[in-house]
Amino acid sequence: MSRTQLPLVGATEKITFCRICEPLCGLVATVEDGRVTQLRPDPDHPLSRGQACPKGIAFHEIAHDPDRVLHPLRRRPDGTFEQVSWEIAMSEISARLRTIMRTHGRRSVGMYYGNPSAFSYSHALWMLGFGLALGTKHIYSVGSQDTNARLVASRLLYGSLMLLPFPDLPRTDFLLIVGANPLVSHGSALFAPRIKDQLRDLRTRGGRIVVVDPRRTETAKAHEHVAVRPDTDAWLLLSLLHVIFEEGLADEAAIARQSKGVESIRRMAARFSPEGTEDVTGVPAGTVRQLARDFATAPRATAYGRTGASLGTHATVVSALIDVLALVTGNLDRAGGTLFSQSPIPVDEIAQVAGFASYDNNRSRIGDFPDVLNAYPATNMAAEITTPGDEQLRALFVTAGNPVQSVPDGAALDAALPRLDLLVGIDLYVNDTNRHADYLLPGTTWLEREDFPIGMNGAAPLPFLQMTEAVIPPQGEARPEWEIFDEIARHTGVALFTGGPLRRLAGPLGLATRFSPISLRPRPLVEALIRIGPYGDRFGLRRGGISARVLRENPHGIVLADSAPVGLQKAVVRHRDGLVRLDEPTLLKALARVDLTHPVDPDYPLRMIGLREIRSHNSWMHNAPSLMKGRARVHAARINPADAEAAGLVDGGRVAITSKTGRIETRVLVTDEVGEGTIAVPHGWGHGGGGWRRANAAGGANSNLLASAAPSDIEPIAGMTLLNGVPVRLEAVDQV
């Protein structure tokens, strides 16, 4: 059974791991009478070694939150919710869904999935399997506000969306960080528990860490900081490449051996001398030249970027140039450089066989955007609901997400959602989005399900794998999301296993013949994939290989190798010749769009960037009491003293921040951690509805209301939203 039955009497300790973000830190749960009474860091976890952040050790407050949805809810005519049985909810949802599909076609049905779904192997597999079996073009995800630019850069350079290059932290001598703050994020898109210690160790052995960021972040304060203006990373990276080529610092042998088309990059970079980009980036030409020389001549160097680098005007270009910088200096697929990911669970193979790893196979109805992992920009949803025509979006499933908060112009989406013929939410809370749902179905937290890390742990400087059983039974009537999608599919006649992506995945493993179409479950599927993976036991043919049994016998996890493998390029790059494509046409067209100027609109002279917080995670953890304590929970915009003075703002006062598309008000925090012309605003706040009382009372403002959802303002290659570098102006409100 998928719902592990555990003793309900007496206190016990259960070994597990956190599934909020990529480090997957080891935890020990104290369980009493079917409830988690404490979560603490696991001292015996080989990688996190007794360390976990405040979010992980507070998560039992979410699992047992009195505001949590624990039973299926149905909307009454007056807009309130009433509790109904699972049988009624499934029967009515399926009946309405069949009517919509019969009247408007399957392609009128859509889904949106949020960040937590990427940290549940079963949720992700069954949700995408359901969407693709429907044949819908209405799949949307948080990826257009997060990782899609990085994935598309990999598709253009390497032929696969699923290759996630990462820095070899234990062996490098020089780490260039572009738009990332790992001391707070703990290494987004990078599996590196205790990353603070890894960065310290790098410095201890004589290495350097340089952080390129508009804000003097926590990571920048601890290391070297190069302050760059928001949304100018493309100019800076091209000028670094300019110096490397101009001064003969490129590793021409490595370039010839590993890539094709370098002359195209060389020509592009020739236009961007440090002297020519200085006025755009704000980085002095001398600083750029020295940084390029130091990176190119370091014994081993690597570059790493995250959301700060992938949410600008040239998001995909920036993500690609970070890898190009490693390649042209001889640091790609090399110890101490930038390595290719290789997951113990063969994620790339899963995605390719099942058809999940698509790019530009289809185009969106609104905006003509390419699909990325079968999904389109989430900014499209409001227009897809309100724009008549064939394949108009009429039914929507929102699972583990809150797009009214996370998508630009959430007000438009908030207004559009009631126009749907059917809206189904699968989540833990009644939030800003699913408060409009016709049905709200209770999903499980990660404490209530078994798990295998199927997402990011391939990007691991130290290869590692851990599995966990459920720590507690599902609370109330909560169900794992995969079971919900499985049941809806069966009720509506959507074939997950007699055809479609999950059949293609299960068939080669022999699972489709061992299980009937209505009984195949995700666990045996993933257990089989582990056994055929790079560290697997090949069903007994490889001595010392891993299997689910071996993982169960080692609940703290297993270190699979002393270091990440190198020399993988020919095996993992999916271009036929195994070479990195530096002259890929889509990439070259995007590079040509990087202008030599970066004009400033005098009506909106400042640029807004986002801001991560150690006790917050997007929009979904703002109802946990211990995470919401103290002044740190007061939402505030970081504003440079000169800009504050010019706008008549004082520390602790209030400010109106206005863009072309929106306006918000919040508190002022005057600080020189941001340069003149830059403001930084935390995202995920400003909850305006739903049943999570503490989150609603927290106040703050939704910074995404300042971003544009217009198709003309969306990055065209990966459909990325412009969330870093949004032009704004400031006005004083009521000062204290």
Secondary structure, DSSP 8 states (H G I E B T S, - for coil): --S-----SSEEEEEEE--SSTT--EEEEEEETTEEEEEEE-TT-TTTTT---HHHHTTHHHHT-TTS--S-EEE-TTS-EEE--HHHHHHHHHHHHHHHHHHH-GGGEEEEE-GGGGG-HHHHHHHHHHHHHHT-SEEEEGGGGTTHHHHHHHHHHHS-TT---EE-GGG-SEEEEES--HHHHS-TTS--SSHHHHHHHHHHTT-EEEEEESB--HHHHHSEEEE--TT-HHHHHHHHHHHHHHTT-S-HHHHHHHEE-HHHHHHHHHT--HHHHHHHH---HHHHHHHHHHHHHSSSEEEEE-HHHHSSTTHHHHHHHHHHHHHHTT-BTSTTSEE----SS-HHHHHHHHT---EEEEE-TTTT-EEETTBB-GGGHHHHHHS-STT---EEEEES--HHHHSSSHHHHHHHGGGSSEEEEEESS--TTGGG-SEEEEB--GGGS-B---SSTTS-SS-EE--B--SS--STT-B-HHHHHHHHHHHHT--SSSSSHHHHHHGGGTHHHHS-TTT--HHHHHHHHHHHSTTB-GGGTSTT-B-HHHHHH-TT-EE--SS-----HHHH--STT--EETT-HHHHHHHHT--S-----TTS-EEEEEE--TT--TTS-TT-GGGG-SGGGS-EEEE-HHHHHHHT--TTSEEEEE-SS-EEEEEEEE-TTB-TTEEEEESS----SSS-HHHHHT----GGGGS---GGGS-TTT-----SSEEEEEEE-S--
